Amino acid sequence: MTQPLVALADANSFFASCERVFDPLLADKPVVVLSNNDGCVVARSAEAKRLGIREGAPWFTIREKALRQGVTARSSNYELYASLSARMMSVMNRFMPGQEIYSIDECFLSPTTDVQETIDTATTMRNAVLTGVGIPVSVGIAPTKTLAKVANHWAKNHPSSGGVSLWSDIEAKYGDTALAQIPVGDIWGVGRRLTKKLQAMGIVTALDLQHQNPALMRHRFSVTLERTILELNGVPCIKGDASANDGKRKTEILCSRMFSTPITDQFEMEQALSVYAQKACRRLRRQSSLCSHVSVFCATSPFGPENSYDSFHATTTLRDPSDDPLVITKAACNAIRGNLDPHARYVRAGVLLLDLQDTKNFSPLPGFEATRDIHNLGEVIDKANSRFGTSHVGIGYGGIRGRGRNNEDSGASWMMRREMLSNRCTTRWDEMAVAHAD
């Protein structure tokens, strides 16, 4: 019986590629995309990587040199990326069944067991995404998800593959050399902390990990690492996530941001937490869930003067599970009252909704019912913001808008700074791309 195959389709330098879709002048030019508040490099085009620009590099430390090298920097344009991701996924879903969206720029697919047919389909799919959406995609095909990731990485780094790589072909041509060239930290499921522990044991490459005893490694580390080893040996054991395609969160929902300017005032911190709580509530309602705990945190910069770092964290238990934005927003704001250091300069805060439960499956005893949004306030806010734009309606400060291009964000001085934001061509009428005919 022929073993089923797994295909992983992953966009090449996705954020940078999205910036090029509506700006042809960026083709073949080095492009970097920056994190919130234009802080650090989070995405690089292939040309930027060749210049030695590393991921995570603070932009202010490399800006002058990068500009001299012809690098174009862009602020993170989340609306554009999400829109193009949806289009890309929609195109790929037409070519292979069993699509499982793993992240904004990659998905697993279930091709046929016919190898040549799978390669041909993947090539056609890749061309369709490039011509229809403008995003270059690489495809790795293997008997397991972990090996499909390896094959995908190979396709990205070997232009001769044409953007599509089959693991069995790689293995037949290069043998153990293929896995021996991959650092163990680059293997899917092996985090930074685990990498250090494995390296201390002399396990420094994917090949080293493949040769480990799965049962012993499970006993010493975890079942996750056991599965990774089995997958490297061609044994599929990582199942799909049923909620992956709809983005449903099972355990927690987080909304967290860095401030463009530090917050030192209690009232301003309540403003920020109110906005973040309402954003988290919107996701909670979207997936028809309830939460039982509301956790908030805020922190100063870890790079400030010595002994100046300060952070605060508190969790409030709701009387009953709830999806009411009033209840959740009040809980978030109440958690910090009287607990902030008046001399601290907080640069980050967030709201975390915990202990999530599905609304349909929540069947408590009489008297222990959930605190529901019986007035449908959340639904009214969602509909108004969907029609007129986000932050047009909200609770308290959540409905105060900024101006100009920031008119659909909070109008506060601490709101996220994006000074190099490109046009949101697919979601804003007034920012649509304009084509000129000669």
Residue, then its C-alpha position, 0 to 999 in steps of 0.5 A: m500500500t502506498q503511503p499517503l503524502v503531505a504537502l506544505a505550501d509556504a510563502n517566500s518572505f511573506f510580509a516582504s512579498c506582500e509589500r511588493v504586490f502593489d509596488p512593482l518598484l520593489a521587485d528584486k530590491p532589498v525589503v524589510v518589514l518592521s515590528n510594532n512601532d517600527g522597532c525591529v526587523v521581522a521580515r526580510s526579502a531574499e535580497a535583504k538577507r544577502l546583505g546580512i540583515r538579521e531578523g530581530a535587528p533593531w531598525f534604529t541601529i541599522r537604518e543608516k547603513a541599510l538606507r545606503q545599501g538601498v533597503t526599503a523599510r515598511s511598517s507592518n501592514y497587518e490588514l494587507y497581509a491578512s487579506l492577501s493571505a486569505r486570497m492565497m489560501s483560497v487559490m491553493n484550496r482549489f488544487m488539493p484537498g484537506q487544507e489545514i491553515y497552519s499560519i498566515d503564510e503556510c498550510f498543509l494539504s493532502p495530495t494524491t498518492d501518485v507522486q508525479e501527479t502531486i508534483d505537477t499539481a503543486t507546480t500548477m498551484r504555485n504558478a496560480v498563486l504567483t500569477g493570481v495573487g502575486i505571492p511566490v510560494s514553495v512546496g515541500i512534499a513528504p510522508t510526514k508534516t515534519l519532513a514536509k517542512v524540511a522539504n519546503h525549506w529545501a525548495k526555498n534554498h535550492p532554486s533548481s527545484g523550481g519551488v517544489s521539492l519531494w523528500s524522497d528525491i532529496e533523500a535518494k540524491y543526497g542521503d544523510t547529507a540533507l538532514a546533516q546540513i540542518p541545525v536541530g534548532d531549525i526542526w519544527g517543534v524544537g524550540r530555543r530552550l530545547t535546542k540548548k539541551l539537545q546540543a549539550m547532549g551532542i545532538v546538533t543536527a536533524l540527522d542526530l535527532q533522527h537517530q535518537n531512541p524515540a521512547l527514551m527521548r519521550h521519557r527524558f523530554s516530552v511526547t512532542l519530541e518523540r513525535t518529532i523523531l518518529e516523523l523524521n523517520g517517516v512515521p506520521c504522528i502529528k494530527g491536524d488541528a480541527s480549529a486551525n482553519d477558523g483560527k479558534r483559540k481553545t485555551e486563551i485569547l491575548c491582545s497585547r501591544m507596545f506603546s509608541t510613547p511610555i504610559t505613566d498615568q493610571f488613567e491612560m493605562e486604563q484607556a489602553l486596557s479598555v481598548y485591548a479588552q474590547k479587541a479580545c472580546r471581539r475574538l471571543r464573540r467571533q468564536s462563540s466562547l466564554c471566558s472565566h478569568v481576565s488577566v492583565f499585565c504591563a511592563t517597563s522596558p527591560f533595556g532601561p537603566e539598571n534596576s529600573y525594570d518594573s512589571f505588574h500582573a494580575t488575574t481576576t476571576l469572573r463571578d460566572p463565565s462571560d462574553d459581556p464586553l462591559v463585564i470583561t472591560k471592567a475586570a481588566c481596568n479594575a485589576i490595575r487600580g492602585n497597583l501601578d508604580p506612579h514613577a514607572r514608564y510602562v511601554r507594554a500592556g496586554v489583556l489575556l482571556l483565560d479558561l475558555q469554554d464553548t458557549k454551546n457546550f456550557s450547561p451549568l446547574p441552575g443558578f450558575e449560568a453564564t453572565r451573557d451579553i443579554h443586551n447584545l452590546g457586543e454585537v451592536i458594536d461589531k456591526a457598527n464597526s464593520r459598517f463604519g470602520t473599527s474604533h467608530v463605536g466602543i466602550g469608553y475610550g474604545g470608541i475614540r478615533g485617531r485622525g488621518r490614516n489612523n482614523e480607525d485606531s485609538g486616537a491616544s498618544w500611546m497608539m502604535r506608531r507606523e510611520m512607513l505604512s504602505n497602502r492597504c490596497t485590498t481593504r480601504w477604498d481610499e487606498m486602492a492601487v491606481a494603474h496608469a495606462d500609457 
